[in-house]
Amino acid sequence: MTSVEEPARPGERIRDAARTRAEILDVATQEFARAGYDGARVDEIAARTRTTKRMIYYYFGGKEQLFTAVLERAYGVIREAEQELDVDHLDPVAAIRRLAELTFDHHEQHPDFIRLVSIENIHEAHHIAGSEKLGKIGSPALDVIRRILASGQESGLFTADVDAVDLHAMISSFCFFRVSNRHTFGALFGRDLLDGAQRAHYRAMLGDMVIAYLTAERSAD
């Protein structure tokens, strides 16, 4: 008697497809981060997954669309963390420190994100500009920063006329540099910016810089 395998149910097929997509994105993230956009090979990604090059094209359309999907997911992780950040119960100084620490922790924990963003900058944000999803994702952190700035200004703790985007850039630049320039900085100055013994120091230093900027006296010119 020959047994016939029961076909997968619709719900199972959907779950299998989601798992396959996720696996492809996991491996593609590693491959793009390692080799860059130009150096990454879809054949290599397929070989490291339980799928085929043809199936990758079926799910994503091609290498360019796959890289865009990798970027969308990478940015989605930090945007989700920003959306879940609850600082409304904190005073403005503690709240802005918490926001800075969130970025600090995320960038340290996701070095592939730093590499992907560096690669996309080499390509002049071509994939981000062409992504409808990334165009709408924005940054929840900006909304949080604006609320914190308004609260700090109303209480007299913060100097007026601080731009949320400028402050976001200030926080991101330190956190990004610490990961992206770790090796060159270490070779030039003999200091590992990711040294665990110095982590608390750099985390506090970031908060100190941000608070100093927000509370500094501004010239009247």
C-alpha positions in Angstrom: 0.0 0.0 0.0 1.5 3.3 -1.0 1.1 6.2 1.4 0.4 9.6 0.0 1.7 12.6 1.9 -1.0 14.9 3.0 -0.7 18.3 1.2 0.2 21.3 3.4 -2.8 23.3 4.6 -3.0 27.0 3.6 -2.1 28.1 7.1 1.0 25.9 7.1 2.1 27.1 3.6 1.8 30.7 4.9 3.9 29.9 7.9 6.5 28.0 5.8 6.7 30.9 3.4 7.2 33.4 6.3 10.0 31.2 7.8 11.7 30.9 4.4 11.6 34.6 3.8 12.9 35.2 7.3 15.7 32.7 6.8 16.7 34.3 3.4 16.7 37.8 5.1 18.9 36.5 8.0 21.5 35.1 5.6 21.2 38.0 3.1 21.8 40.4 6.0 25.0 38.6 6.9 26.2 38.4 3.3 25.5 42.0 2.4 27.1 43.2 5.6 30.2 41.0 5.0 30.7 41.6 1.2 28.8 44.8 0.5 26.1 45.2 -2.1 28.4 44.7 -5.1 30.3 41.8 -3.6 27.4 39.8 -2.2 26.2 36.9 -4.4 22.6 35.6 -4.5 24.1 32.1 -5.3 26.0 32.2 -2.0 22.8 33.3 -0.1 20.9 30.4 -1.7 23.6 27.9 -0.8 23.5 28.9 2.9 19.7 28.6 3.1 17.2 25.8 2.5 16.1 27.3 -0.8 17.3 28.1 -4.3 18.3 31.2 -6.2 15.1 30.8 -8.2 13.0 30.8 -5.0 14.9 33.9 -3.7 13.9 35.7 -6.9 10.3 34.5 -6.5 10.1 36.0 -3.0 12.0 39.2 -3.6 12.4 39.8 -7.4 16.1 40.2 -7.6 19.3 41.2 -5.8 18.4 44.9 -5.6 15.0 44.2 -4.1 16.5 41.7 -1.7 19.0 44.3 -0.4 16.1 46.8 -0.1 14.1 44.3 2.0 17.2 43.7 4.2 17.4 47.5 4.8 13.7 47.7 5.5 13.9 45.0 8.1 17.1 46.5 9.7 15.5 49.9 10.0 12.3 48.4 11.2 14.1 46.9 14.3 15.2 50.2 15.6 12.0 52.0 14.7 10.1 49.3 16.6 12.3 49.9 19.7 11.8 53.6 19.4 8.0 53.2 19.3 8.1 51.0 22.4 10.2 53.5 24.3 8.2 54.9 27.3 9.8 58.0 28.8 6.7 60.1 29.5 7.0 59.4 33.2 10.6 60.6 33.4 11.8 64.2 33.8 13.3 65.7 30.6 16.9 65.1 31.5 16.3 61.5 32.4 14.1 61.0 29.3 16.7 62.3 26.8 19.4 60.2 28.5 17.1 57.1 28.1 16.6 57.9 24.4 20.3 58.3 23.8 21.0 55.0 25.7 18.5 53.2 23.4 20.4 54.2 20.3 23.7 53.4 22.0 22.6 49.9 23.0 21.0 49.2 19.6 24.0 50.2 17.5 26.3 48.2 19.7 24.1 45.1 19.5 23.5 45.3 15.8 26.9 45.8 14.0 25.4 44.5 10.8 23.0 47.4 10.8 26.0 49.8 10.9 27.6 48.0 8.0 24.4 48.0 5.9 23.9 51.8 6.5 27.5 52.4 5.5 27.1 50.4 2.4 23.9 52.2 1.5 25.7 55.6 2.0 28.3 54.4 -0.6 25.3 53.9 -2.9 24.0 57.4 -2.0 20.8 56.0 -0.4 19.6 54.6 -3.8 17.7 51.7 -2.3 16.2 53.8 0.6 15.0 56.4 -1.9 13.3 53.8 -3.9 11.6 52.1 -1.0 8.1 53.1 -0.4 8.2 51.4 3.0 11.2 53.2 4.2 9.9 56.5 2.9 6.9 56.1 5.3 8.7 54.6 8.3 10.1 57.9 9.5 11.6 57.9 13.0 9.5 57.7 16.1 12.5 59.0 18.0 11.9 62.4 16.4 8.4 62.6 17.9 9.8 61.5 21.3 12.6 64.1 21.1 10.1 66.8 20.2 8.0 66.0 23.3 11.0 65.8 25.6 12.4 69.1 24.2 9.0 70.9 24.7 8.8 69.6 28.3 12.4 70.6 29.0 11.9 74.1 27.5 8.6 74.6 29.4 10.3 73.7 32.7 13.3 75.9 31.9 15.8 73.0 31.9 16.6 73.2 28.2 17.7 76.0 26.0 15.1 77.0 23.4 15.5 76.6 19.7 17.1 73.1 19.7 16.1 71.2 16.6 15.0 67.6 17.0 16.7 66.4 13.8 20.0 68.0 14.9 19.8 66.3 18.3 18.9 63.0 16.6 22.0 63.4 14.4 24.2 64.2 17.4 23.1 61.1 19.3 23.3 58.8 16.2 26.7 60.1 15.1 28.4 59.1 18.3 26.7 55.7 18.5 27.4 55.0 14.8 31.0 56.1 14.9 31.8 54.0 18.0 30.9 50.8 16.0 31.7 51.8 12.4 35.2 53.2 13.2 36.2 50.8 15.9 39.0 49.2 14.0 40.5 52.3 12.4 40.2 54.3 15.7 41.9 51.5 17.6 44.7 51.2 15.1 45.4 54.9 15.2 44.9 55.6 18.9 45.3 52.3 20.6 41.8 52.4 22.1 39.0 50.0 21.5 35.7 51.9 21.6 33.8 48.7 22.2 36.0 47.6 25.2 33.5 46.2 27.7 35.4 47.8 30.6 34.8 51.3 29.0 31.1 50.7 28.0 29.5 52.4 31.0 31.9 55.3 30.6 31.0 55.9 26.9 27.3 55.4 27.6 27.4 58.0 30.3 29.6 60.3 28.2 27.0 60.3 25.4 24.3 61.4 27.9 26.5 64.1 29.4 27.3 65.5 25.9 23.6 65.7 25.0 22.6 67.3 28.3 25.4 69.8 28.1 24.2 70.8 24.6 20.6 71.2 25.7 21.5 73.2 28.8 24.3 75.4 27.4 23.9 79.2 27.3 23.4 80.4 23.7 24.9 83.6 22.3 22.3 86.2 21.3 23.7 86.8 17.8 
